[in-house]
Amino acid sequence: MTEPDLNLLIALDILLAEASVVGAARRLGLSASAMSRTLSRLRAVTGDPLLVRAGRNMVLTPYAEAIRQRSQNAVFEARAVLRPSSVELNLSTLDRTFTLRANDGFVVAFGALLIEAVAEVAPFVCLRFVPKPEKSVTHLREGRVDLEIGVLGDMGPEIRVQALFRDRFVGIVRKGHPFEREPEVTAGQYVSFGHVVASRRERARGPVDDALAELGLKRKIVAVVPNFSAALAVAQASDLVALAPASFLINQAMVNEKEAVNPIFIFELPVKTKKITVSQMWHPRLEVDPAHRWLRQLVLRVCSQRLPQ
């Protein structure tokens, strides 16, 4: 009896995840032609086309959809079997790259501290931060990331979640802005200036606008930028008003909550918005992995020390 080539299982898993020969080739470090030959072998082995043309794109066949989760689980189980036993985790020799999917605000606020904390005890561990343009469980399910960090969305019932800290939005203007002379910025004053909004999805409206609408007010949004770093830079160089999570500003060398050494002035918003809970999320396949458990505990500790509740 001829044994199947188990290397094909890894290629199958990535092909089904990418639904693209070019995308799968990129992830495996192969040429597109080599990946096409691998797909041909997979078609011969399974007796199914797996990927078929649909206009300019390729889509999975019903059989491919049916085995997608099974192939993914099989790959992870095989890797777990072949991974050295880690009954006693030795951080001083641990050689591993952890991928964390987080927005720029988290990296700005906690990235340096987290990297330093890792380096102190695990010098061969690398933290790879990847951008988070949208909320999606796909990256965790497909094993592309070890931790997803952010505000919980519809992540699915199997995803493990642990709250890291509670956050709130605050207003930001440049030093010397008229708001700095006010003991408290009122809603009327708030809407009297133009606003710059940070949005990954290019949305101008948010919870602040809903709260202002209840007061019969509306702010004038003159710019939408992709992240909080850009919003902060625009506010520093103009009279525009920005807002950002309070955690994003902890590296701004604040003397106190309303005064900063850097050329910005931070103020409480004149309307109430819900606080947000920032969490870390992971797939249950990594639940008992000693190294992953250590990383989760470290992330929680760093966040707790940086932002004590």
Summary of the structure (lengths in Angstrom):
residues: 309
radius of gyration: 24.0
end to end distance: 62.3
largest distance: 83.6
contacts: 875
relative contact order: 0.14
helix: 41%
strand: 23%
